């Protein structure tokens, strides 16, 4: 999966880039057809926001999280995205089996 990482009012350090890439690699365990991802990290005063949009076969998924710590916001964002990917995969399997 190709990940584009951008920062708004924050400099993207190597440690942040590595952390995001490690966390986003968890998505590959849950779903194979992820094409690309766009991660945006934003800082406004004390509020750190992490947003992601991933392109998958059949559409796009979006998640965002906010915290006072950037690493915590990234963790929360990835957990939300994992739940969305799992739900999307369950729907695909259910359609294939004729349950929906």
Short mmCIF file of the C-alpha atoms (twelve columns), coordinates in Angstrom:
data_MODEL
# 
_entry.id   MODEL 
# 
loop_
_atom_site.group_PDB 
_atom_site.id 
_atom_site.type_symbol 
_atom_site.label_atom_id 
_atom_site.label_alt_id 
_atom_site.label_comp_id 
_atom_site.label_asym_id 
_atom_site.label_seq_id 
_atom_site.Cartn_x 
_atom_site.Cartn_y 
_atom_site.Cartn_z 
_atom_site.pdbx_PDB_model_num 
ATOM 1   C CA . UNK A 1   0.000   0.000   0.000  1 
ATOM 2   C CA . UNK A 2   1.288   3.462   -0.906 1 
ATOM 3   C CA . UNK A 3   0.932   6.044   1.858  1 
ATOM 4   C CA . UNK A 4   1.096   9.797   1.259  1 
ATOM 5   C CA . UNK A 5   1.834   11.643  4.483  1 
ATOM 6   C CA . UNK A 6   1.350   15.386  4.849  1 
ATOM 7   C CA . UNK A 7   1.430   17.789  7.757  1 
ATOM 8   C CA . UNK A 8   -0.540  20.939  8.428  1 
ATOM 9   C CA . UNK A 9   1.259   23.237  10.890 1 
ATOM 10  C CA . UNK A 10  3.595   20.358  11.783 1 
ATOM 11  C CA . UNK A 11  6.873   19.099  10.409 1 
ATOM 12  C CA . UNK A 12  6.782   15.399  9.530  1 
ATOM 13  C CA . UNK A 13  9.793   13.860  11.256 1 
ATOM 14  C CA . UNK A 14  11.288  10.486  10.434 1 
ATOM 15  C CA . UNK A 15  9.925   9.029   13.679 1 
ATOM 16  C CA . UNK A 16  6.377   10.207  12.856 1 
ATOM 17  C CA . UNK A 17  6.655   8.830   9.313  1 
ATOM 18  C CA . UNK A 18  7.915   5.461   10.602 1 
ATOM 19  C CA . UNK A 19  5.184   5.302   13.254 1 
ATOM 20  C CA . UNK A 20  2.421   6.006   10.716 1 
ATOM 21  C CA . UNK A 21  3.797   3.440   8.265  1 
ATOM 22  C CA . UNK A 22  4.010   0.756   10.975 1 
ATOM 23  C CA . UNK A 23  0.455   1.405   12.137 1 
ATOM 24  C CA . UNK A 24  -0.959  1.539   8.606  1 
ATOM 25  C CA . UNK A 25  0.754   -1.755  7.768  1 
ATOM 26  C CA . UNK A 26  -1.675  -3.400  10.233 1 
ATOM 27  C CA . UNK A 27  -4.429  -2.807  7.679  1 
ATOM 28  C CA . UNK A 28  -2.821  -5.245  5.234  1 
ATOM 29  C CA . UNK A 29  -3.505  -8.068  7.701  1 
ATOM 30  C CA . UNK A 30  -7.227  -7.369  7.567  1 
ATOM 31  C CA . UNK A 31  -7.782  -6.575  3.881  1 
ATOM 32  C CA . UNK A 32  -5.564  -7.158  0.837  1 
ATOM 33  C CA . UNK A 33  -7.179  -4.820  -1.695 1 
ATOM 34  C CA . UNK A 34  -6.055  -1.488  -0.250 1 
ATOM 35  C CA . UNK A 35  -4.704  0.639   -3.065 1 
ATOM 36  C CA . UNK A 36  -3.417  3.840   -1.422 1 
ATOM 37  C CA . UNK A 37  -3.769  6.013   1.633  1 
ATOM 38  C CA . UNK A 38  -3.595  9.750   2.326  1 
ATOM 39  C CA . UNK A 39  -2.689  10.654  5.928  1 
ATOM 40  C CA . UNK A 40  -2.882  14.250  7.141  1 
ATOM 41  C CA . UNK A 41  -1.539  15.305  10.520 1 
ATOM 42  C CA . UNK A 42  -2.736  18.673  11.840 1 
ATOM 43  C CA . UNK A 43  -1.800  20.732  14.890 1 
ATOM 44  C CA . UNK A 44  -3.969  23.607  16.114 1 
ATOM 45  C CA . UNK A 45  -2.856  24.914  19.512 1 
ATOM 46  C CA . UNK A 46  -3.126  21.959  21.922 1 
ATOM 47  C CA . UNK A 47  -5.263  19.839  19.580 1 
ATOM 48  C CA . UNK A 48  -3.537  17.187  17.461 1 
ATOM 49  C CA . UNK A 49  -5.622  15.670  14.664 1 
ATOM 50  C CA . UNK A 50  -4.851  12.672  12.463 1 
ATOM 51  C CA . UNK A 51  -6.989  12.020  9.382  1 
ATOM 52  C CA . UNK A 52  -6.752  9.279   6.787  1 
ATOM 53  C CA . UNK A 53  -8.551  8.391   3.568  1 
ATOM 54  C CA . UNK A 54  -7.792  5.032   1.968  1 
ATOM 55  C CA . UNK A 55  -8.773  3.850   -1.473 1 
ATOM 56  C CA . UNK A 56  -9.979  0.276   -1.572 1 
ATOM 57  C CA . UNK A 57  -11.565 -1.788  -4.262 1 
ATOM 58  C CA . UNK A 58  -15.158 -0.625  -4.218 1 
ATOM 59  C CA . UNK A 59  -14.735 2.821   -2.660 1 
ATOM 60  C CA . UNK A 60  -12.985 4.897   -0.060 1 
ATOM 61  C CA . UNK A 61  -12.882 4.841   3.737  1 
ATOM 62  C CA . UNK A 62  -12.191 7.843   5.974  1 
ATOM 63  C CA . UNK A 63  -11.245 8.057   9.642  1 
ATOM 64  C CA . UNK A 64  -10.044 10.827  11.921 1 
ATOM 65  C CA . UNK A 65  -9.055  11.126  15.560 1 
ATOM 66  C CA . UNK A 66  -8.133  13.948  17.884 1 
ATOM 67  C CA . UNK A 67  -5.979  13.991  21.001 1 
ATOM 68  C CA . UNK A 68  -3.451  16.082  22.912 1 
ATOM 69  C CA . UNK A 69  -0.711  13.644  21.788 1 
ATOM 70  C CA . UNK A 70  -0.056  13.016  18.087 1 
ATOM 71  C CA . UNK A 71  0.928   9.378   18.593 1 
ATOM 72  C CA . UNK A 72  -2.298  8.698   20.515 1 
ATOM 73  C CA . UNK A 73  -4.329  10.368  17.759 1 
ATOM 74  C CA . UNK A 74  -2.636  8.161   15.137 1 
ATOM 75  C CA . UNK A 75  -3.366  5.044   17.218 1 
ATOM 76  C CA . UNK A 76  -7.045  5.963   17.573 1 
ATOM 77  C CA . UNK A 77  -7.320  6.777   13.867 1 
ATOM 78  C CA . UNK A 78  -5.867  3.421   12.812 1 
ATOM 79  C CA . UNK A 79  -8.162  1.517   15.221 1 
ATOM 80  C CA . UNK A 80  -11.209 3.282   13.728 1 
ATOM 81  C CA . UNK A 81  -9.997  2.470   10.235 1 
ATOM 82  C CA . UNK A 82  -9.428  -1.197  11.112 1 
ATOM 83  C CA . UNK A 83  -13.034 -1.465  12.324 1 
ATOM 84  C CA . UNK A 84  -14.277 0.106   9.077  1 
ATOM 85  C CA . UNK A 85  -12.158 -2.245  6.953  1 
ATOM 86  C CA . UNK A 86  -13.414 -5.282  8.881  1 
ATOM 87  C CA . UNK A 87  -17.021 -4.173  8.430  1 
ATOM 88  C CA . UNK A 88  -16.455 -3.602  4.704  1 
ATOM 89  C CA . UNK A 89  -14.912 -7.050  4.355  1 
ATOM 90  C CA . UNK A 90  -17.790 -8.683  6.261  1 
ATOM 91  C CA . UNK A 91  -20.285 -7.012  3.924  1 
ATOM 92  C CA . UNK A 92  -18.401 -8.280  0.865  1 
ATOM 93  C CA . UNK A 93  -18.356 -11.839 2.230  1 
ATOM 94  C CA . UNK A 94  -22.055 -11.658 3.126  1 
ATOM 95  C CA . UNK A 95  -22.951 -10.472 -0.386 1 
ATOM 96  C CA . UNK A 96  -20.865 -13.227 -1.915 1 
ATOM 97  C CA . UNK A 97  -22.630 -15.843 0.201  1 
ATOM 98  C CA . UNK A 98  -26.048 -14.404 -0.669 1 
ATOM 99  C CA . UNK A 99  -26.939 -13.271 2.842  1 
ATOM 100 C CA . UNK A 100 -27.613 -9.661  1.802  1 
# 
